[in-house]
Amino acid sequence: MGGRGEKLARQFLKRAGLKILAENYRCPAGEADLIALDASTQKTTGAQTIALVEVKTRSGDHYTDPESAVDSRKRRKMRKVAEHYLASRRAGDFNLRFDIVSVVIRPGEGPQVKHIPGAF
């Protein structure tokens, strides 16, 4: 189900105007599901934004929202992945943001996708 959720998240972000730079980016610090470029921030902040995106997919949200599964340990890990990515790309002129895309796929229903920019 995770692969389907990542595909839906990727399509959702592309429709929202983000450019996907990497999928399942791995480095010694860990892994990021998606890395995307948000050029829309150029006008307001003076720089484009690189967003590291964590995708959480669930078959229901009866007990908790999928995005609440991104705990402090995962956040620390994503920050380290971001440092590695930015350093390896000499991307210091970009803003950095951490997003979550929550995907809920219930049997018999269409998927629900929610993008949370700047989640942490």
C-alpha positions as CSV (number, residue, x, y, z in Angstrom):
1,M,0.0,0.0,0.0
2,G,3.0,2.3,0.7
3,G,4.0,2.3,-3.0
4,R,0.5,3.2,-4.1
5,G,0.4,6.0,-1.5
6,E,3.7,7.4,-2.7
7,K,2.5,7.4,-6.3
8,L,-0.7,9.2,-5.3
9,A,1.4,11.7,-3.3
10,R,3.7,12.3,-6.2
11,Q,0.8,12.9,-8.6
12,F,-0.9,15.3,-6.1
13,L,2.3,17.3,-5.6
14,K,2.9,17.6,-9.3
15,R,-0.7,18.9,-9.8
16,A,0.0,21.4,-7.1
17,G,2.9,22.7,-9.1
18,L,5.9,21.1,-7.3
19,K,8.6,19.4,-9.3
20,I,9.8,16.0,-8.0
21,L,13.6,16.0,-7.7
22,A,14.0,12.6,-6.1
23,E,12.0,9.6,-5.0
24,N,13.1,7.3,-2.2
25,Y,16.3,9.3,-1.7
26,R,18.7,7.3,0.4
27,C,21.9,8.5,2.0
28,P,24.0,7.5,5.1
29,A,21.6,9.6,7.3
30,G,18.5,7.8,6.2
31,E,15.7,8.1,3.6
32,A,13.2,10.6,2.3
33,D,10.1,9.4,0.4
34,L,10.1,12.4,-1.9
35,I,12.1,15.5,-2.5
36,A,10.4,18.3,-4.3
37,L,11.0,21.8,-5.6
38,D,8.4,24.5,-4.8
39,A,9.2,27.4,-7.1
40,S,6.1,29.3,-6.0
41,T,8.0,30.6,-2.9
42,Q,10.5,32.6,-5.1
43,K,8.2,35.7,-5.1
44,T,7.4,35.7,-1.4
45,T,10.8,34.6,0.1
46,G,13.2,35.4,-2.7
47,A,14.2,31.8,-3.1
48,Q,12.7,28.5,-4.3
49,T,12.0,25.9,-1.6
50,I,13.2,22.3,-1.4
51,A,10.7,20.2,0.4
52,L,11.5,16.9,1.9
53,V,8.3,14.9,1.9
54,E,7.3,12.1,4.2
55,V,4.4,10.1,2.8
56,K,2.2,8.2,5.3
57,T,-0.4,5.8,3.9
58,R,-3.1,4.0,5.8
59,S,-6.1,2.0,5.0
60,G,-8.2,4.0,7.5
61,D,-7.9,6.8,10.0
62,H,-10.0,5.3,12.8
63,Y,-7.4,5.5,15.5
64,T,-5.2,8.4,14.4
65,D,-4.3,10.5,11.4
66,P,-1.5,9.0,9.3
67,E,0.5,12.2,9.7
68,S,0.7,11.8,13.4
69,A,3.0,8.8,12.8
70,V,5.8,11.2,12.0
71,D,7.3,11.3,15.5
72,S,10.3,13.2,16.8
73,R,12.7,10.4,15.9
74,K,11.6,10.5,12.3
75,R,11.8,14.3,12.3
76,R,15.4,14.3,13.5
77,K,16.2,11.7,10.9
78,M,14.7,13.8,8.1
79,R,16.6,16.8,9.2
80,K,19.8,14.8,8.9
81,V,18.8,13.6,5.4
82,A,18.1,17.2,4.4
83,E,21.5,18.3,5.5
84,H,23.1,15.5,3.5
85,Y,21.0,16.3,0.4
86,L,21.6,20.0,0.5
87,A,25.4,19.6,1.1
88,S,25.7,17.1,-1.7
89,R,23.8,19.4,-4.2
90,R,25.3,22.7,-3.1
91,A,21.8,23.9,-2.6
92,G,22.4,26.6,0.0
93,D,20.5,29.2,-1.9
94,F,17.2,27.4,-1.4
95,N,14.7,27.5,1.4
96,L,14.1,24.2,3.2
97,R,10.7,22.8,4.2
98,F,9.5,19.5,5.7
99,D,6.1,18.4,4.4
100,I,3.9,15.4,5.1
101,V,1.5,13.9,2.6
102,S,-1.2,11.8,4.3
103,V,-2.9,9.2,2.1
104,V,-5.9,7.3,3.3
105,I,-7.1,4.5,1.1
106,R,-10.4,2.9,2.3
107,P,-11.8,-0.2,0.5
108,G,-14.5,0.8,-1.9
109,E,-13.7,4.6,-1.6
110,G,-11.5,6.9,-3.5
111,P,-8.2,7.8,-1.8
112,Q,-8.0,10.9,0.3
113,V,-4.7,12.9,-0.1
114,K,-3.8,15.7,2.3
115,H,-0.6,17.8,1.8
116,I,0.7,19.5,4.9
117,P,3.5,21.9,3.9
118,G,5.8,23.0,6.6
119,A,4.6,20.2,8.9
120,F,7.6,20.6,11.2
